[in-house]
Amino acid sequence: MALLTRDTAGVFAIAPTPFDSDGEIDYASLGRLLEFYESVGVSGVTVLGQMGEAPKLSHSESSALVSFVLDKTVLPVVVGVSAPGYAPMRALSDQVMAAGAAGVMVAPPNTLRTDDQIVSYYQGAAAALGESVPLVLQDYPLSFSVVMTPAVIARIATTVPSCVMLKHEDWPGLDKISALRRLEQESAMPRLSILCGNGGLFLDFETERGADGAMTGYCVPELLVDVVALTAADHREDAHDLFDAHLPLLRYEQQPGIGLSVRKYVMTRRGLLTSDTQRAPRPILSTAARTEIDFLLERLARHDKRVKLVS
């Protein structure tokens, strides 16, 4: 399987971990989901991210899930290996890279406070994982409470050659993308692949600012693929028209605390997952919320015929 590079582009779908009604990993649904991702043209898949409920899985479950994914898909696979220390991070990284992963993603611990601490942490992570392991830097201050300025990211990109990609989830973050691309043009940092998260909520402008694509888990990934392709082809109005049709559902899915619940419910309605179960502790969608989501899906289906509901 091809490794990530600093020129990697497209859409890497963050896969939720499907569970059956008893809370066990539902591999049948996971296989169906992987086939779906391939069919809609995503460039890769990311597993064991925050939206994959990675902290709720045991080490053996995480290993089995990654092995299953690598065996079932031809797409490049990025694996989240964030851990409290470098030792468990390296153990999982060694395992998944040997099995064929394209790279690993590392989030910063919320104990980092200064620029020097952030840079030093990623230098240490890269040393622990090995120079040959492509590293994705996850920049998500709203969740991790670690603020990375463009200057800090530039230092990491310069001093950590194995860091090839930024998963950009700062908010507001459009000017940050522009600043990073400007630093590259000025030769103040090497190029990084930039894939954006936040459920795709700002992807319409992120691609225009210089992002290479998305790494997120919006429940209709066809939109993400189309926006990236249309922007690359200079079809700006078409990209925004399609994005605008999805915006109400994107917004609803972005609600803190229930975003994954919305995502799994929609994927169940689309026939991709058998159950929208999450492992405890978990929020439960109210009947009113499910009715609202159904309403949004019915409206979206009138604009995007690919949104077909089977349940």
C-alpha positions, 0 to 999 in steps of 0.5 A: 500500500502506498505511503502518505507523502507531502503531496497526498490529496483528496478525501480520507474518510474517517470511519466510525467503528460500527457496533452491534446492539450488544456493543461488539464490533460489527465487522459486517457493517465495517466491511460494507462501509469500506466497500461504500467508501471505495465506490464513491471515490474517496482517496483513503480511509482513517481509522481509530480517530476520535470519531472512531471511538478509539479510546473505548476499544481495547488494544486487542480490539484496535489491532483486530479492527485495523487488520480487518480494514487493511485486509478488506480495502485497497485504499490507503489507510491512516491509523490514529495511534495517539497515546499517553506515552511514546511506548504504546504509540510505537507498539501500535504504530509498528504493528499497523505499519508492518501490516500495510498502513499508509501512515499514522496520526498523532494528536498532541496531549493537552499538557503541552503549553508552549511552542517549544513543548509542542515542537519537542513533543512531535520531534520525540514522537517521530524519533520513537516511531521511526523516520520511515513512518509517515506522520500526520499532525493533528491540529484540533485546538477546540478538542485538545486545547493545544494551540499551534500557530503557523510558525509552530507548524512550520518548525515541526515540518522543517525539523521532523521530515517524517511529518508529511501531513497536517490534519487541519481542524482549527476554527476559525482556520481559513487564514491559517491555511493561507499563512501556511501556504505563504510560508511555503512560497517564501521557502520558510517551511517545506510543503505539507499535505493539508487535509481538513476536518471539522466535518467538512463544515468549511471545506468549500473555502478551505480548498480555495485557500490551498487545502489538498482535501479533507480528512473527516467523517461527514455522513455523505462523503460523496459531497466531500469528494465532489467539492475537492474535485470541482474546486480543482477543476475551477468549477467554483459555482458548482462546488458551492451550489452542491455544498450549500445543499448539504449545509443544513445536514453538515451543520446539524451533524456538527453539534458538540456531543451528538455529532457521532450519534447523528453520523451513525444514525444517517449511515444506518438510514443509508443502509451502511450500518446495521445499528447506530449503537455507540459504546457507553458512555454515549449520548442518545438521540431523542425522538425529536432529533431523529425526526429532524434528521429525517426531515433534513435527509428528505430535503437533501435527497431532492437536491442530491439523488445519491442520498437514498434511504433504506431504513 
